[in-house]
Amino acid sequence: MPPESDSPPALRDAIDEVALERRLARLHHHLEATGELPIDRETNRWLGEAETIAADLHANDLDRATVAERVAKVQELLAEVEETGHEEADRHLAAAKRECVDLLASDPSLE
């Protein structure tokens, strides 16, 4: 588990709203997709909690600091799961983890 910090990484202000919405939609999609697959109960609990937060991020217009805080929480929850025991769920998990990293490290040069 990554070390605790006093505040989550801030999203850079330069990322435009459309790109942010697309990234949050992808994050939610990947986590929502794992809920449809047969995975063990404990893993499902971590992924379900992360998916709930991602759904809230996707559905609501939140300020950048709140988005960054919640994405960091999703990242923390996903760090609890190394693999799901299901190949497709593992692909969605890896994609969701990458999306969290990309969101928290957003840089206008990557757009």
Secondary structure, DSSP 8 states (H G I E B T S, - for coil): -----SS-----TTS-HHHHHHHHHHHHHHHHHHTTS---HHHHHHHHHHHHHHHHHHHS---HHHHHHHHHHHHHHHTT-S--SSHHHHHHHHHHHHHHHHHHT--GGG-
